[in-house]
Structure formats: structure tokens, C-alpha cells
Amino acid sequence: MKAEQKPPPADQDGPPEETRPGPRPLPLHLSIAGMTWLGSQSALPLLRNGWPGWNPAAANGLQALAAEVARRSPESFAKAVEEEVRRRWGLLTQGIEAYRAHPYRRRLPQPAETWREGTARLLDYAPDATGAPVVLVVPSLINRAYVLDLTAERSLMRFLAKAGFRALLLDWDAPNEAERRFTLTDYIAGRLGRAIDAACGLRGGPVALVGYCMGGLLALPPALTHPDKVSGLVCLATPWDFHAERPHQARLIGAALPALEPMLRQAGELPVDVIQALFAGLDPLLVVRKFVKFAGFDPASPSATQFVALEDWLNDGVPLAAEVTRECLGGWYGGNTPAKGEWRIAGQPVNPREIQVPTMIVVPHADRIVPPPSALGLVAQMPQATVMRPQSGHIGMVAGGSAMEQLYKPLAAWLNGLPRPARRKRAAGPRKSRFTARRTPSYVRSQTRNNGKGDR
């Protein structure tokens, strides 16, 4: 039996106090850097001949570089390459050590827990706002929920609470022994469905669902099957067409599933370091570049603290239940089942075209985790949806320096425009509609669909 992870202290919802393990998996990132930089020295003799000839797109640049090398002595150029390799190794190790030794630790007042089932819990950021509209935010299953409450200054949840909403965050946590046998249907039709029921019970009416990344996919089926419980749906950086961009990469991820099967059968889950390795395949040198750059940061600067806060979250992942791994890697990435109309929950197809509740889809322009064409595939299925295209990346959209203006404020404005349940009165007379319509504020109308027309 696998030991359960201990919860963090009451005032801390982030990595524990011991030495940081990241960037994870460290051996992989060091190997990538080593093979790339040391390979430069090995390739010097070939470069003098204009190799590699199999890359026509680089032919002109290689020929110009070969001519430049020919004007210098082989010994001096080889020495310059060796010095550059040593310099980069030094910066990488310096950056990693600076990150591991940084004094920042995430400490925020912990929100109230209003519901729990298994390892999942609903965190209530405005427990005293009993009459406020309820917004339930659904994160991914493979990352900690606190990216949506990263710091006091960059917290979507605390902003929504201050903006007058009963802001609830569904914290999935790592799966326990029973949850390692969960399917996506167990998570969505079961666990998420009961969390929605609990949220509806707080005010006696439907709630707005906000799904981030994979959480947007999880939120789609309840919005489709229970419009009486969902007043509106927001999908933030949500993938849909997994083959819209770099389809070969998606198919390779799906093709890795047979090799992972022994591990899935033995552990009942996909470990965090394997998940991180799969994401590293999207841009193998990204982590190396980040930590080389971090070596030049002033440790006392706000930018260094923000870097450490985000890296702590990135390295504090959670494993994914085995059957969910099979559905996601084999179905979503390998088979592109959502875009093909073949993805089913509880036996029913998930067809976004049939969703009737008001919907907003947010597709960040600079997203490297969910390519914009993938998220725009969902837009194509929901032509009635409001679309917003912030000039940010996947994580920066929710926790970056421009998140307040590019996401928090327009999102709150759109949520304020949703129909709200009318207050129940005991006065006699004909029963009125449960909803009172409200117009979408001009603030959010000006930033929505027209902002993304040129990209679709």
C-alpha cells in the first residue's frame, strides 16, 4: 500500500519546508543540457563541412557559420566553444542553487473548508457572503489548485471574493488508494457533480463554473447535462482539438501509453516526475533557459520571488490516477476524442454545441502548454460563446503581472452579467421566473469576440 501524502500546515498550502526538489525531474533537465551543450563540441568537425545537410532550412545559415569558422584557427574556436559551454553550465547550476536556497515560502491565510469528499475539498474564500452569487472554480487534476491563489497580490480567488462573489475553489489533491481507481466519469459525474450540489446548496440556486486548463474539460459535461445547476460556464485555456497544432507530438504522447502500462498497473497512478517529463517534451530546453536566466536575478527582487513562487507550484504536482491517465493520454492526445465527438462521460457524448448556458472561452495568445488552435477548436463548437484573447501565456494569464487587467477584471464583469436567481418571496400571486436577466457590461463586451476574430 502506498503511503498517503501528509497535508501541509494550516497556514501553508504549498511545498514543505525541506530543500526544494526542483526543477523536476532534475536528472532529465541536466541530461538535456549536457547533451545539447557538450554535443556542440562534438559537432565542430562536422560544422566546418556545412553539416547537417539533411536540414535544408538551415543550409544558408550553416554555410555562413562555416565560412566564419574557417577564418579562425580551429584551436581558438574550439576553446571559445568550450568556454561558452562552461559558462552556461555555471549559470545553470548557479540558478538552480539560487532557487533552492531562496527564502520565499508560500504562507497565506487558509480559506474555510465548506465541503469534503475523499481527498477533494471545496475552499470557501468568502464564507460570510451568504447572499452573493456563487462561482465554483475547477482546476486541473495534475497540478495543485493554489496556482489560482498563488500569492496575496496574484490570486484569482481572493480577487473574486473581494469583487462580491462567493468564490469556491475545488482542491482535488493527490488521489488516495480508492481514487487511484477513478475514471474521468468518477471524477466528473461523481465527485465534481456532488461538489456542484454542495455549492448550489450554499445559496439555493445554480452556480457559475470556471474551469482552468484540464478543469475546463471537466466542467463541460456538468454544464451540458445540468443547466439547472449551472448559471454560466467559463473555460480558461482549455484544450479541445489536441491535433490542431503539432499533432505528431500529441500522437507521440499517446504512443507512450503502452510503455507506461507496467508502471500504471503497479502504482495505480502516473507519478509526478513522469508527468513533468512528458511536459518537458513540449520544449525540452525551456527549464534550462529559465534557470540560466534566473542566475542573473537579484534574489531580493519581486521578480525573483515571483519566479520562485511559480516554480514551487510547478514542482509541487500531483500524480494522475491510472485509468484517467489512459483516457487522457490514449484518448485525448492519441485519439483526439474530444474534437472527433468520441469523448463520453457516463456513456454520453460531450457535445459543446448542445450547451445552453452562457459561456465564455478565454484563449491566451502566447499559450505554449495549450496551443491556441487547440482551444479555438472549442470556440468553433460554441459559436454563441463570448471569446476573450488576452496577450499572455498559459500560467501568466492567471498568475502573471498583467493577470488583474487581462483576466480578473473582465472575468468578474462577465460573471456579473449572468442571469441571477430572483430572491424567493412568499407573497401571493403568479409565480415569476427564477431568473432576472442582466446585460453583459460594456467593459467586457469591448474585449471579447471581436478581439479574437483575426485569429480564428
N, C-alpha and C positions, 0 to 999 in steps of 0.2 A: 504494500500500500504506500502511496506517495504522501509525504508529509505535507500538510496544508501550510500555506504561507501565513505568517503572523501578521495581524493588522498593524498599521503604523500607530504611533502615539496619538492621543486625542487631538493635539494641536498641530499635527503634521500629517499630510496626505501626499507624500512624495517618497523619494528614495530614502532608505535608512541612513543613519549617521556614519556607518563604516565607509572605508575608502570606496570611491566610485569605481564601478567595474568597467565603465565605458571608455571609449566608444565600442559598442558591442557589434559583432564578435571581434575583439581586438586582434586575434591571430589572423583573421581574414583580411582586415584592413592593412595590417603590417605586411602581409604577403603580397597584396595588390601593389602597395607602394614599392616593395622590394623588386618585384618582377618588372614593374614599369621603369623604375629608375636604373636599376642595375642592367636591365636589358638595353638601355641606351648605350652603355659602354660596349656591350657585346655586338651591337649593330653597327659600330663605327666603320669597320672594313666594308660592310655592305653599302653603307651610305655613300662612300666615295664612288661607287659604281652606279649611283642613282636608284638603287633598290629601295622599296619593293616595286617591281614592275607590275604586280597584279592590281595596283591601286591607281587607275588612270586619272582619277580626280586629283590625286596629289602629285602627279608627274611633274608639272611645271614648278611647283614649289620645291620638290626634291632635287630637281636639276639645278635650280638656283642655289639651293643649300649646298649641293655637292661642289658647285663651282666656287663658292665661298670657302669651303673646307680645303679645296685644292690650293688656294692661295696662302694657306697657313701650314706650318710644319705639322706632321702627324703627331709628334710628341707634345707640342704645345696645346693642340686642340684636344687630345686625349686627356691631358692634365686639366684643362678647363672643364671638360665634362665631368671628370672625377670630383673636382672641387664643387661643382654645382650639385652633384648627387649628395655629397657630404653635407652641403649647406641645407638641402631640403630635408635630409634625414634629421639633421639637428633641429630644424624648425618643427618638424612633425613631433619629435619626442618632447621638445620644449612645450609645444601646445598641449599635448596630452597630459604632461605633468602639471602644467598650469591649471588645466581643467580639473584634474583630480584633487589638487590642493586648494582649490578656490573655497573661500569660507561660506559662500552662499548655501543656505538650506531653505527649502520652502516651508514657511510657517505662516499659516493663515487661520483665523478663527473658523472652526469647522461648522458647517451648516447642520441644521437639525435633520435627523433621520425620521422620515414620516411613514416609511413602508419598507419591509424587507422580505425577501423570499430567497432561500438558498444563500448564495453569495451576493446577489443583487440587492440594491437598496435605492430608494428614492431620497435624494438630498434636497431639502427644502430651504431655499435661500431667502424666503420671505414668509415665515410661518405666521406672522401676525396679520398678513394681508388677506384676511379671510374672505373679503368680497371681491378681490381682484381677479381678473382673467388669468387662467392657469396656462402656463407654457411648459410643456414637457420636452426636454432636450435629450436626444438619444445619440450617444457616441458610438464609435466602432467597438467591436468585440476584442480587437487585438492591441488596443492602446488604452492607457489609463484615461479615465474620464476627465481628470483635472487639467488637461490642456484647455478646457473651456473655463477654467478658474485658475489660471496659471499663477498670476501674481495679483496683488491688490489693484495695480494700475491696469492690468490687462486680463480682465475677467469678463467674459460674455455673461456669465451667470449673475454676477453682482451688478452688472450694468442693467440687466433686465429687471432685477429686483428693485433697483432704485428708480427705474422707469415706470413702476407701478404694476408689475406683473407678479403673480405667484410663480416664481421661477423654480422649476424642479429639474434636477439632473439625475438621470438613470446611470448609476455606477455599477457596471457589470461585475467588476473584479475578476480575479482568476477563477477558472472553473474548479469546483470541488470534485470529489470522486463520482458523484451521481451526474454532475453536469458535464463531465467528460464524455458521457454517452449521449448528450443532447444532439439533436439535429437542428437545422435552421427553423423547422416548423416548431420544435420545442421552444426555441428562443422567441420566435415571433408570435405565433398563435397562442403559445402558452405564457411564458414569462413576461414578455412585453405587453401582451393583451391584459394580463392581470395588473400590471403596473399602470396601464391606462385606466382600468377600472378604479384603481385606488386614487389616481389623480382626479378623475371625474367626480369621485365622491367628496373631494375637498370643497367643491363649490356647487355640486348638484347639477352639473351640465358638461357639455363637451369641452375638450381641451385642444390647444394648438400643439402640433407635433413639429419639432425642429430636429432633423437628422443630419449629422455631420459625417461625411465620407461614407463608410460602410453603414453607419447609422441611418443614412438616408434611404438605403435599400431596405433596411429593417423596418423603417417607418412606412414604406409604401403600402404593404399589404393591409395594415390596420386602417389606413385612410381609405383604401378601396372597399374593404368589407364592412367597416363600421363607421359610416359617415355620421351616424347619430352620436358617436362619441368623439369625433374629431372635427373641430371647427375650422381648421386650416392646416396646411402642410408646407413645410419649408425643407428643401433639400440643399444642403451646403456641400459643394464639391463632391457630388455623388456620382460614382461611375454607373454607366448603363451599357454602352456598347464597348465591350472590352477589346474588340478587334478594330476599332475605328482608327487607332494610331498604334504603330509598332505591333501589328498583330503577331509577328514572329516571336516577339518577347512574351506575349500573353500565352501563345501556344507552348513555348518552352517551359513556362511556369506550370502549365497543365501537364506537360510531358514529364515533369519531375515527380509527379504523384506516385507512380509505381516504385520509385527508389525510396520514397518516404514511407511506404506502407509498413515495413518491419518496425520502424520507429513508432508509427501511429498505433499499431496493434499492441506493442509492448507498453508504451507510456500512456496511451489513450488520449494523447494531445500532441500538437505540434509545438515544440519548445520555442522559447523567445529567440534564442540565438539563431535558430533556423529561419524563423520569420524575418529577422533582421538581415540574414544573408540573402534571402530572396529579394528583399527591397534593395539591397546593395547592388543587385544585378541591373537595376534601372539606370544607375550611374555609378559604376564601380569606384571612381576616384572622388566622389563627392565628399565623403568623410575625410579623406586625406587632405583635400583642398581646404576644407573648413578648419581643420586643426592646424595646418600650416599658417593660415591667416590668423587664427586665434593667438598664435605665438607673439604677434605684434600688438595685441590689445593691452591697454592699461588695466590690470586686474581690478582696480578700484572704480573703473568707469561703468556707467549704466549699460553700455553695450556689452561689456564682458559679463555682467550679471544676467542680462537677458539671454546671452548665448548659453551660459551655464544652466539657467532655468529650463530652456528648451531642450538642451542635451540631456539633462537629468530626466525629463519626461520621455524623450525618445528612447533612452536606455532602460526605462522602467516599464517595459512592455509586459504583456500577459500572454500565456500560451493559448492556443486555439483548440477547442475540442476536436477529436479525431474526425467524426462524421461531418462536422461543419467544415473542416479542412478539405475533405473530399468534395463537398458540394461547391466550395468556393474555388479551389484550385482546378478541379476537374470540370465542374460545371460552368462557373463564371469565366475563368481565364481560358481554360482549354476549349470548352464548347460554346462560349458566348451565349449561354442560355437566356439571359435577360433580353438581349436585343433580338434574339430569334423567336421570342414568345414562348420559350420552353421552360422557363423557370416557374416552379409551382411551390406553393406553400399550403399545407394541409390538403393537398390534392387539387388545389385550384390555381389556374394560371394567374400570374401577376401581370395585369394589363393596365399600364398607366393611363391609357386613353379612356378607361372607364371610371377614373377617379372624378368625383363630382365636387369635392370640397375645394375652396380657394387654395391655390398653390403658388408658391414662389420657388424658383430654382436659381441658385447662385453659383455661377461658374467663373472662378478666378482666372484671369488671363495667363498668369505665369505659373500655373499649377504643373509641377513635374511629377507628382505622385498619381493624380488622376488627370490624364491628358484632357484638355478642354474638349476635343472632339468626342471623347467618351461621355462626358457629362452632357454635352449638347445633343447626344443621342436621346437622352431623356426629354430634352426640350422638344425635339421633333415628335415625340409621342404625346406631348401635352401642349398643343398649340395655344390653349387658353391660359397657360400659366404666365405669371409675371416673371420676367427674366432680368437678372442683375449680373453685371460683368465687372467686378472690382479689379483694379490694377494691382493685384497681389498674388502671392503664391498660396499653396495648399494650407500651410500652417500659419503663415503670416496673416492670412485672411482673418483668423480667429484670435491670434496672439501676437501679432506684429504691431509696430508703432503706428500704423495707419488704420488698425482694425476699428477704432472708435468711429472714424468718419466713413470708412468704406463699407463696414458691415453693421456694427452695433446700432448706430442711429437709424439707417434706413430699414433695418430689420424691425426695430421697435416700432417705427412708423407704420410699416406694413401690417404688423400684428395688431396695432391699434385700430386699423381699418377693417378688421374682420367683424362679421356679424357676431353679436354677443347675445347670450340668453337674456331675455327680459326677466326682471325681478318678478317672482310669483306673488300675486295678490289674492286675498281671499274675497275681494269684492264680487258681488253677484253680477251676472251679465254674460254676454257671449265671450267665449274663450278666445284670447288673442294669440297671435303667432308667438312661438317660443323665441323668435329671433327679431331683433331690431337692426335693420341694415344701417351700415355706416360706410361712408365713402372712403376710398383709399386716399390718404393725404397727398397733396401735390408734391411734397418733399420726396416721397418715394416714387411717385409716378414719373417724375423727371429723370430718374436714374435707372429705370427698369428696361422694358423691352427694346426701346429704340437704342439703348446703349450697346446692345449686342447684335444688332441686325447685320452689321458688316461681317460678322464672324460666323454666321450660320449659313 
